[in-house]
């Protein structure tokens, strides 16, 4: 073969290899993200994409988002959000060095609508539940429903107000099942909740809620998942509770009753006189190895269902360390759970001070080994979420 023919043959081979490597599902970064995705599509690593409205991933389709992708919600008169509908999936796996960033052109809280996932796991909101954003169905009978994978994602400036009753969170999980993987997520500088669960059974690890001006974490409608290593830090005077926990506002005893099991939390408030952890509306909960500080009322309880579950041991609080004390806002009758009952366990503490660096890093030796509670948990011989020797927030959070 002469030299000219060899070069032509080599060029043809390289072109063929190049074509083979192209992803036919890839979305051109010059194309706006808006409307319905009805087949598998991919946002490719290193690209920046513009979100110009509501983006719905429909049943049967998977949206893949590769490491290092940035999605920017456009500053215009459109409502921007991403919604994964029932039967659809999201495969968004960033890394500590290449997180996926979902942000806004306008760098202000409430600039866009955040990420919403609708699954088929049980909720107590009835059979016709619709998402607050996007009017999508959620809930069902499949506790193990799989809506995909979320890893190393940062959502910035969420909380768009659709109405006085409907504001978008950073991350919202509607009836999401425990077949879904959720870990290493940050919601930062939003104007509603950082994370909210509407029922479901999804389990979570390594969550950070930073300066979201409603609640840092919020659950309702029967969430029964597990969570470990959850951190919250508030700055703005507008920030509300560190945790606002409900079962169902309309029926405190609706089933399934909210009963998340959480271990290794550090919750740091904005120094205001408001509530830190607010357990109410019939919720149950198990909280282990928890630090709560920076709020005038570190732990409050409300409603008969919530307090009776604490009193009879259905709910459990162990190694919960508070900077202030426990108080009841139960207006339904006799107070059923008191600060003395909180302290009777022998592991809980009130009026504590904490040595935290960078506002949130620091733990206390001891606590309960959460692996003895459930196999989902990782072994952790400390109280709090982020230890100085293992700062899992480093590199991908702000």
C-alpha positions as CSV (number, residue, x, y, z in Angstrom):
1,X,0.0,0.0,0.0
2,X,1.5,3.4,-1.0
3,X,1.7,6.2,1.6
4,X,-1.3,8.2,0.2
5,X,-3.5,5.1,0.4
6,X,-2.3,4.3,3.9
7,X,-3.2,7.7,5.2
8,X,-6.6,7.6,3.6
9,X,-7.2,4.2,5.1
10,X,-6.1,5.3,8.5
11,X,-8.3,8.4,8.3
12,X,-11.3,6.3,7.4
13,X,-10.6,4.0,10.4
14,X,-10.3,6.9,12.8
15,X,-13.5,8.4,11.5
16,X,-15.3,5.0,12.0
17,X,-14.0,4.7,15.6
18,X,-15.0,8.4,16.3
19,X,-18.5,7.7,15.0
20,X,-18.7,4.6,17.1
21,X,-17.9,6.6,20.2
22,X,-20.6,9.2,19.6
23,X,-23.6,8.8,21.9
24,X,-26.8,8.8,19.8
25,X,-28.8,9.7,23.0
26,X,-26.7,12.8,23.7
27,X,-28.4,16.1,23.8
28,X,-26.7,19.0,22.1
29,X,-25.7,21.6,24.7
30,X,-26.9,24.3,22.3
31,X,-30.5,22.9,22.6
32,X,-32.6,24.3,25.4
33,X,-33.9,21.8,28.0
34,X,-37.7,22.1,28.1
35,X,-40.7,19.9,27.5
36,X,-41.0,16.1,27.6
37,X,-38.3,13.5,27.3
38,X,-39.9,10.3,26.0
39,X,-36.8,8.2,25.3
40,X,-33.4,7.8,26.8
41,X,-31.3,10.9,26.6
42,X,-27.9,12.0,28.0
43,X,-26.3,15.2,29.1
44,X,-22.6,14.7,28.5
45,X,-19.7,15.4,30.8
46,X,-18.2,18.8,30.9
47,X,-21.0,20.6,29.1
48,X,-23.3,23.4,30.3
49,X,-27.0,23.1,29.4
50,X,-29.7,25.8,29.6
51,X,-33.0,25.0,31.2
52,X,-35.8,27.2,29.8
53,X,-38.9,25.7,31.3
54,X,-40.4,22.6,32.8
55,X,-38.5,19.4,31.8
56,X,-40.5,16.2,32.3
57,X,-38.9,12.8,32.0
58,X,-41.8,10.5,31.0
59,X,-42.4,6.8,31.9
60,X,-40.0,4.4,30.2
61,X,-37.3,7.0,29.6
62,X,-34.0,7.6,31.5
63,X,-32.3,10.9,31.7
64,X,-28.5,10.3,32.2
65,X,-26.5,13.2,33.5
66,X,-22.7,12.6,33.4
67,X,-20.1,13.9,35.9
68,X,-19.2,17.6,35.6
69,X,-22.4,18.7,33.9
70,X,-23.8,22.1,34.7
71,X,-27.5,22.9,34.2
72,X,-28.4,26.6,34.3
73,X,-32.0,27.8,34.7
74,X,-32.6,30.8,32.4
75,X,-33.6,34.1,34.0
76,X,-36.9,34.7,32.1
77,X,-40.6,34.5,32.6
78,X,-40.8,30.7,32.3
79,X,-41.0,28.4,35.3
80,X,-37.9,26.1,35.2
81,X,-37.8,22.8,36.9
82,X,-36.8,19.1,36.3
83,X,-39.4,16.4,37.1
84,X,-38.9,12.6,36.9
85,X,-42.3,11.1,36.5
86,X,-43.5,7.7,37.7
87,X,-41.9,4.9,35.7
88,X,-39.1,7.2,34.5
89,X,-35.5,7.2,35.8
90,X,-32.7,9.6,36.4
91,X,-29.1,8.4,36.3
92,X,-27.1,11.4,37.6
93,X,-23.8,10.2,39.0
94,X,-21.3,13.0,39.6
95,X,-18.2,12.6,41.6
96,X,-16.5,14.5,44.4
97,X,-14.1,16.1,41.9
98,X,-16.8,16.5,39.2
99,X,-20.2,17.2,40.8
100,X,-23.3,17.8,38.8
101,X,-24.4,21.4,39.4
102,X,-28.0,22.6,38.9
103,X,-28.0,26.3,39.3
104,X,-29.6,29.5,38.0
105,X,-28.6,32.4,35.8
106,X,-30.0,34.7,38.4
107,X,-28.0,34.1,41.6
108,X,-30.8,34.6,44.0
109,X,-32.9,32.3,46.2
110,X,-36.1,31.2,44.4
111,X,-34.8,31.6,40.9
112,X,-35.9,28.2,39.7
113,X,-37.9,25.1,40.7
114,X,-35.3,22.4,41.6
115,X,-35.4,18.7,41.0
116,X,-38.5,16.6,41.6
117,X,-38.9,12.8,41.5
118,X,-42.2,10.9,41.5
119,X,-42.3,7.2,42.4
120,X,-44.7,4.4,43.1
121,X,-44.0,3.8,46.8
122,X,-46.7,4.1,49.5
123,X,-47.9,7.5,50.6
124,X,-50.9,8.5,52.9
125,X,-52.2,11.2,50.6
126,X,-54.8,9.0,48.8
127,X,-54.8,7.4,45.4
128,X,-54.9,10.6,43.3
129,X,-51.9,12.5,44.8
130,X,-50.3,15.0,42.4
131,X,-47.0,16.7,42.8
132,X,-47.0,20.4,43.9
133,X,-44.9,21.1,40.9
134,X,-45.7,19.7,37.5
135,X,-49.0,18.1,38.5
136,X,-47.6,14.6,38.2
137,X,-49.0,11.5,39.9
138,X,-47.1,9.8,42.7
139,X,-47.5,7.0,45.2
140,X,-48.5,3.4,45.0
141,X,-47.8,0.0,46.5
142,X,-44.2,-0.7,45.4
143,X,-41.9,0.1,48.4
144,X,-38.9,-1.0,46.3
145,X,-39.7,1.2,43.3
146,X,-36.5,2.4,41.6
147,X,-36.4,5.9,40.2
148,X,-32.7,5.8,39.5
149,X,-29.4,7.1,41.0
150,X,-28.5,10.5,42.4
151,X,-24.9,11.0,43.5
152,X,-22.8,14.1,44.0
153,X,-25.3,16.8,42.9
154,X,-25.5,20.4,44.1
155,X,-28.8,22.3,43.6
156,X,-28.4,26.1,44.0
157,X,-31.0,28.9,44.2
158,X,-34.1,26.7,44.2
159,X,-37.5,27.5,45.8
160,X,-39.4,29.2,43.0
161,X,-42.8,30.3,44.3
162,X,-45.6,29.0,42.0
163,X,-48.2,30.4,44.4
164,X,-48.6,31.3,48.1
165,X,-49.2,27.6,48.9
166,X,-46.7,26.0,46.4
167,X,-43.0,26.8,46.5
168,X,-40.4,24.4,45.0
169,X,-37.7,22.8,47.1
170,X,-34.1,22.0,46.2
171,X,-34.8,18.3,46.1
172,X,-38.3,16.8,46.4
173,X,-39.1,13.1,46.7
174,X,-42.7,12.2,46.0
175,X,-43.5,8.5,46.9
176,X,-39.9,7.5,45.9
177,X,-39.0,3.9,46.6
178,X,-36.0,2.3,48.3
179,X,-34.7,0.9,45.1
180,X,-33.6,4.5,44.3
181,X,-30.0,5.4,45.3
182,X,-29.6,8.9,46.9
183,X,-26.3,10.1,48.4
184,X,-24.0,13.1,48.4
185,X,-26.5,15.8,47.6
186,X,-26.4,19.5,48.6
187,X,-29.3,22.0,48.4
188,X,-27.9,25.6,48.9
189,X,-29.3,29.1,49.0
190,X,-32.9,28.2,48.2
191,X,-36.1,30.0,49.3
192,X,-38.1,26.9,50.4
193,X,-37.0,23.6,51.9
194,X,-33.7,22.1,51.1
195,X,-35.1,18.6,51.0
196,X,-38.7,17.4,51.3
197,X,-40.2,13.9,51.3
198,X,-43.8,13.3,50.5
199,X,-44.2,9.7,51.7
200,X,-42.2,6.9,50.1
201,X,-39.5,4.6,51.4
202,X,-36.3,6.0,49.8
203,X,-33.2,5.9,51.9
204,X,-30.5,8.6,51.8
205,X,-26.9,9.3,52.9
206,X,-24.6,12.3,52.9
207,X,-27.1,15.2,52.5
208,X,-26.3,18.9,53.1
209,X,-28.9,21.6,53.4
210,X,-27.2,25.0,53.4
211,X,-29.1,28.3,54.0
212,X,-32.5,27.3,52.7
213,X,-34.9,29.9,54.0
214,X,-37.8,27.6,54.9
215,X,-36.9,24.3,56.5
216,X,-33.6,22.5,56.0
217,X,-35.3,19.1,56.0
218,X,-39.0,18.4,55.8
219,X,-41.1,15.2,55.6
220,X,-44.8,14.5,55.4
221,X,-47.4,12.0,54.0
222,X,-45.8,8.9,55.4
223,X,-42.1,8.9,54.7
224,X,-40.6,5.7,56.1
225,X,-37.1,5.7,54.8
226,X,-33.8,5.8,56.5
227,X,-31.1,8.5,56.5
228,X,-27.5,8.8,57.7
229,X,-25.0,11.7,57.7
230,X,-27.3,14.6,57.2
231,X,-26.1,18.1,57.9
232,X,-27.8,21.5,57.9
233,X,-26.5,25.0,58.3
234,X,-28.6,28.2,58.3
235,X,-27.5,31.8,57.8
236,X,-30.4,33.9,56.8
237,X,-32.8,35.3,59.4
238,X,-35.6,34.0,57.3
239,X,-34.6,30.3,57.8
240,X,-37.3,28.3,59.6
241,X,-37.0,24.9,61.2
242,X,-34.0,22.6,60.8
243,X,-36.4,19.7,60.6
244,X,-40.1,20.1,60.1
245,X,-41.7,16.6,60.5
246,X,-45.3,15.7,59.7
247,X,-47.4,12.7,59.1
248,X,-50.5,14.2,57.5
249,X,-51.9,17.7,58.4
250,X,-55.4,16.6,57.5
251,X,-55.4,13.3,59.3
252,X,-52.6,12.8,61.8
253,X,-53.3,9.0,61.9
254,X,-53.3,8.4,58.2
255,X,-51.3,5.3,57.2
256,X,-48.6,4.6,56.4
257,X,-47.5,6.8,59.3
258,X,-44.3,8.8,58.8
259,X,-41.5,6.9,60.6
260,X,-38.1,7.7,59.2
261,X,-35.0,6.3,61.1
262,X,-32.1,8.7,61.0
263,X,-28.6,8.6,62.4
264,X,-25.7,11.0,62.6
265,X,-27.2,14.4,62.1
266,X,-25.7,17.9,62.7
267,X,-28.2,20.6,62.6
268,X,-27.0,24.2,63.0
269,X,-29.6,27.0,63.1
270,X,-29.3,30.7,62.4
271,X,-29.3,31.8,66.1
272,X,-33.0,32.8,66.1
273,X,-35.5,31.9,68.7
274,X,-37.4,29.6,66.4
275,X,-37.7,25.8,66.4
276,X,-34.9,23.4,65.6
277,X,-36.4,19.9,65.3
278,X,-40.2,20.2,65.1
279,X,-42.1,16.9,65.4
280,X,-45.8,17.3,64.7
281,X,-48.9,16.2,62.9
282,X,-48.8,12.6,64.0
283,X,-45.3,11.8,62.8
284,X,-43.2,9.1,64.4
285,X,-39.4,9.0,64.1
286,X,-36.2,7.4,65.4
287,X,-33.3,9.8,65.8
288,X,-29.8,8.6,66.9
289,X,-26.5,10.4,67.3
290,X,-27.8,13.9,66.7
291,X,-26.5,17.4,67.4
292,X,-29.0,20.3,67.4
293,X,-27.8,23.9,68.0
294,X,-28.4,27.5,67.0
295,X,-32.1,27.6,67.7
296,X,-33.9,29.0,70.8
297,X,-36.1,25.9,71.0
298,X,-34.0,23.0,69.9
299,X,-36.7,20.3,70.0
300,X,-40.5,20.8,70.0
301,X,-43.3,18.3,69.9
302,X,-46.9,18.8,68.9
303,X,-50.1,16.7,68.5
304,X,-51.4,13.7,70.4
305,X,-50.1,11.1,67.9
306,X,-46.6,12.4,67.9
307,X,-46.3,12.8,71.6
308,X,-47.9,9.4,72.4
309,X,-45.5,7.7,70.1
310,X,-42.5,9.3,71.9
311,X,-44.0,8.4,75.3
312,X,-44.7,4.7,74.5
313,X,-41.4,4.1,72.7
314,X,-42.8,3.7,69.2
315,X,-40.6,6.7,68.4
316,X,-37.0,6.7,69.8
317,X,-34.6,9.5,70.6
318,X,-31.1,8.3,71.7
319,X,-27.9,10.3,71.9
320,X,-29.7,13.4,70.9
321,X,-27.6,16.4,72.1
322,X,-29.4,19.8,72.3
323,X,-28.1,23.3,72.8
324,X,-31.3,24.2,74.7
325,X,-34.2,22.0,75.8
326,X,-37.4,20.2,74.9
327,X,-40.8,21.9,74.9
328,X,-44.3,20.9,73.9
329,X,-46.7,22.9,71.7
330,X,-49.4,20.3,72.0
331,X,-52.7,22.2,71.9
332,X,-54.9,19.1,71.6
333,X,-55.1,18.3,75.3
334,X,-52.7,17.0,78.0
335,X,-49.0,17.2,77.3
336,X,-47.9,13.6,76.7
337,X,-44.1,14.0,76.3
338,X,-41.9,16.2,78.5
339,X,-38.2,17.2,78.8
340,X,-37.9,14.9,81.9
341,X,-39.0,12.0,79.7
342,X,-36.5,12.9,77.1
343,X,-33.7,12.8,79.7
344,X,-34.9,9.6,81.4
345,X,-33.4,7.6,78.5
346,X,-30.0,8.5,80.0
347,X,-28.3,9.1,76.6
348,X,-29.8,12.4,75.7
349,X,-28.5,15.8,76.8
350,X,-29.8,19.4,76.9
351,X,-28.0,22.8,77.3
352,X,-24.9,21.6,75.5
353,X,-22.2,23.6,73.8
354,X,-20.5,22.3,70.7
355,X,-17.0,22.8,69.2
356,X,-17.7,23.0,65.5
357,X,-15.3,24.3,62.8
358,X,-16.5,25.8,59.5
359,X,-19.9,26.0,61.2
360,X,-20.7,22.3,60.9
361,X,-17.6,20.0,61.2
362,X,-17.1,18.2,64.5
363,X,-18.4,15.2,66.3
364,X,-18.6,13.8,69.8
365,X,-17.1,10.4,70.6
366,X,-19.6,7.8,71.6
367,X,-23.2,7.3,70.7
368,X,-25.0,4.2,69.5
369,X,-23.5,2.1,66.7
370,X,-26.3,2.5,64.1
371,X,-25.5,-0.8,62.5
372,X,-27.2,-2.3,65.5
373,X,-30.4,-0.5,64.5
374,X,-30.5,-1.4,60.8
375,X,-28.1,-2.9,58.3
376,X,-28.6,0.1,56.0
377,X,-26.4,2.2,58.3
378,X,-22.6,2.5,58.2
379,X,-20.7,2.0,61.4
380,X,-20.1,5.4,63.2
381,X,-18.8,5.6,66.7
382,X,-19.7,9.3,67.1
383,X,-22.5,11.8,67.6
384,X,-23.0,14.2,64.7
385,X,-22.7,14.1,60.9
386,X,-19.3,15.3,59.8
387,X,-16.1,14.3,61.6
388,X,-12.9,16.3,61.1
389,X,-11.1,13.1,60.2
390,X,-13.6,12.2,57.5
391,X,-15.0,15.3,55.9
392,X,-17.3,13.8,53.3
393,X,-18.4,17.3,52.2
394,X,-15.0,18.3,50.9
395,X,-14.5,19.0,47.2
396,X,-18.1,19.0,46.0
397,X,-20.1,21.3,48.3
398,X,-20.1,25.1,48.8
